[in-house]
Structures are given as C-alpha cells and as structure tokens.
Amino acid sequence: MTLTVPQQSPPAPQSLQPTGWLRYLSFSVDHKVIGLQYMVCGFAFYLIGGALAGAIRTELVSPISDFMPRDVYNQVLTLHGTVMIFLWIVPVVNGAFGNYLIPFYVGARDMAFPRLNAVAFWLIPPAGLLLISSYFITGAAQSGWTAYPPLSLTTPASGQIIWILSVLLLGGSSIFGGINFIATILKLRRPGLKLMQLPMYCWAMLGTSILVVLSTPVLAGTLIMLSFDIVAHTGFFNPGLGGNVVVYQHLFWFYSHPAVYIMVLPAFGLVSEILPIHCRKPLFGYTTMVYSIMAIVVLGLVVWAHHMFTSGTPPWMRLFFTIATAFIAVPTGIKFFNWLATLWGGKISLNSAVLFSCGFIVNFVLGGITGVALAQVPFDVHVHDTYFVVAHFHYIVYGGSVFVIFASIYHWYPKVTGRLMNEHLGRFHFLLTFVGFNLCFAPQHWLGLNGMPRRVAEYDPQFQLINQFSSVGALLMAISTLPFLWNVIASALQGEIAGDNPWNALTPEWLTTSPPPVENWKGEPPLVSNPYAYGTPDGEIDLRSVSGSDLWRNGQ
C-alpha cells in the first residue's frame, strides 16, 4: 500500500506521533504496534481471569460454600468465562498475531484499513474495564458466560446489562477486525503472490474472519433482544410473556460454537508456521490443510445444536447434528496427521516453542476425542452440564489455544524485540504448565462421569479428593506464570541478541530486520512463493550468510 502525501501538506502530524514506548499507549495505525497492544492488553486480562479461576478452585477445595458467598461465586464464574474467551483468547490469537503477521505474509505495508484496525483494538480496554468494574459497582452478572434466560432475566438486572454492553463492544471489535483481515488477505497481496502460496496462518485467519463476520452479528442481535427483555419487559425469551428460551439457545450457539473455531483455527495456523521451521521440513500436505480449514468453516456453522440435546430437540434434529459433528472431526484429524507427518523424520529442535506446540497436539487430540463422545446423544444426555463438559472445553480452549499462544510468543519474541528468550526458563514454564493443566482438568472427566454438576459452589463430599487434586493443578498453572513473566521482562532487557533471523526461517516476516522498520521492509516487499522450502533446492541457501533485501530470494 502506497500513501501519497500532497506536497503542500506539512510533515508536522507525522512528527507528532509518539515514539518509543509511548507509541504503544497511542492511537497508532501501525499494525505491529496494534498487534503488541492486543498482546499486552490480552495478557493483562489473562492474569485477571486466572485470578478468578484461582478463586473458583479455592472455593471447590471443600464441598461446602465457605470461601465466598454463593452469589459472589456466580459472579466470579461468569466473569472468569467471559474474560478468558472475549478478552484473552479471541483478541490474542486473532488480533495480536493476526495484526502483527498478516501484512508481512501478504507483502503489505499495513492492514487494509489502518484506522479501523486501531478502533477495533481501542474498543477492548473500555469493554474489559466496564465488565470488571461491574463487580465493584453494581455486582457482576450471575448467569454464566452463556447468559441463558430465564436465569439472566431473574438475576440482578444492572450487572447483566453491563455484561451485555461489554460483550457488544467486544463483538464490534471482532467484526471490525474480521473485515480488515479479509480485505487485507484478498486485496493487498503483493503482485505475483497467489492464494495457494500464502503461509498457512493466512488461510486460518481468512477462515476465522469469515466465521466472525457471519456469526458475531447473530450474537449481537440476540443480546440486544435479551436486553429489551430485561429493561423494557418485552417477551422475546421471557416464558412468562410468551417468549421461548430455546430460541435464545439456538441463536446463542449459532455464534458460540463457531466461537470455538474462532479461538482454535488461528492456533492451527500458528502451529503450522512454527513446526516446519523448527523441524527443518516442509509443511506436510499444504493443499489438504487449506481445504480442511475451509471445511471446518462450513461445518462449524451447522453443528451448534449439539449443545442442546437435552433442550427438547426432536429426534431428527439430534440425528442431523450428531452426524454433522462427527463429520467435522475429519478435517480436524487431517490437520493433526499433517502436523505429525511434518514432525516425522525432521531435525527437531526441542525448544520452548516446539514443546508448547507438541503439548497443544496432545491436549487437543484428547479434547477432540471427548468432543466426538459428546456428539453422541446417549452419552451427552448422561454427562450434560457436568464437569465432563468443563474438562472437554478446557482441553480445547486452554490445551489448544493457550498452549499455542505461549509457543508463538517464544517463537516470535526475537522478531519483536531482537532478543532471544531464555530456553531454560521456557522449558520450566512448559513443564509446570503441562503438568498443572493435566492435573487440573484430566480428573474432571471422572467427576463428570460420576455426576458432579458444573457451575455450583457446593457438591457431594465424595468428590472432594478429586477436586483437591484439580485445585493443586490450578495452583501449578498459576505458578507457571511467574517464570514466564520473568523471562519476558528479563530477556527484553538482557537477553541474547537474536539477529534478524535466528531460526533461519523462510517466511516473509523473518526476511527483514528484527525488530522491523515502520513499513516492514526498507526496499520492496519480498515475493515468497514457497514459505516452507526447507530441505528442498529452494531452501539450500544458508540464510545466515545473506542479509537485507537479498534474504527474500531464498524463498522464491
């Protein structure tokens, strides 16, 4: 993208832009700055959401409600789910990495709509602060992150309305970002760069953005109708006024099941960028992975009612959504076989990025297996609304997306800062996270199979020991954050100088300086027609022996 400035225009506005660290607190239109704003803001809310999770697990150490009142527990539970989904995972895997990487991958100087990009980010901090402040001002919402009526109609209205306003702002941010990513990927590609030559993360973000643009407006309309029921006493979902609560579930899950793929599809793309570089092998099955992503996008829009098998759905509907859910396991399975084939026989560097990527593969496979089980009506009826569902969900969104976020931070940290992270601390971080995560959530499958309901502060005393194991795992996950934070800060100040391309990678973001200049490249953007050419004639040149604008030629 070329910006033409009339000669009579004074250069003052450009010079008034903040420099140094101040630019990260400004309304910047630089996609790299915005990406880092997403990352830091998201991680701040991750710490808040993690503290809320710690409060939940502390309450569940004993079978009686003795740590916080029941209504406070409901508020904490609602805030935890909302913060982790809408303020941590979605903004980071989409906004942070998407903003930073997509312009590099398509050979653009910036996103298609830079100002809209900045607006999309700056909707997030006020939405998050509004949500958190509701706890201290009016009392937060108590109906869970799903806000099912009639519960959301009978709990205190002020907290629920603030929750709706916050989620509407976050949904608007997602829509703005999705439009921007679609336009950037399809319209700002460097001349000569074909769609089937793009890095896999571009395809993942294209599919994710299509899901965002198609499904998020449905959630927005649903929440607006819910707010009318609360404030104006309309009857959209109020059974007392002729409303139908099951209609709310259909509309909510039409967004919220694709939301799972909005969280994990970008993670699929990020892992597909990390593994070939650190295995020194081409990404196995590029074409099949592209078609798998598009298949997940299509099927992801037609499986929502498998969340509603106990809501009075007729037999034909149960059958349809069972089959559709089983089908969506096929393209997902293809991607896992492709990642395993990429690892097989490669010269694997077992660094922190690869360890977290492999942890993601293990965790997500386990989550996928339980997901296929939950798609079967007889089994789902047995474990619906139990801790089996809690375990499955966290294996998907934390074991999947969050593990990939950490892998990606270790991988792209040298690009952002020009310094390497400490690998000893990184491996220690992985060990604590992996052990703590599985100790926390694996036992919850047993709890659910034996009938412990979710979202309650009190439970049968027979479940106490297993809940204590789960809480110890949560404590390990909390402790794992400390070496990570120390690593991030200390490496930025005193870390080993990385050089421009420490991984000898072929993808375009590494074919410029680290950190990159304002417009990404000092000369023309590179044309990389094979970003995974490791071990092929196109990849034989040692990237450490070339520099500057010559780097891109190795990827042709």
Helices and strands as residue ranges (DSSP letters): H 12-15, G 20-25, H 31-59, H 70-82, I 83-89, H 90-90, I 91-96, H 97-106, H 114-122, H 124-137, H 151-154, H 157-187, G 195-197, H 200-231, G 239-241, H 245-279, H 286-300, G 304-307, H 315-343, H 352-374, H 377-383, H 387-396, I 397-402, H 403-417, H 423-449, G 461-463, H 464-494, G 508-510, G 537-539, G 543-545, G 548-555
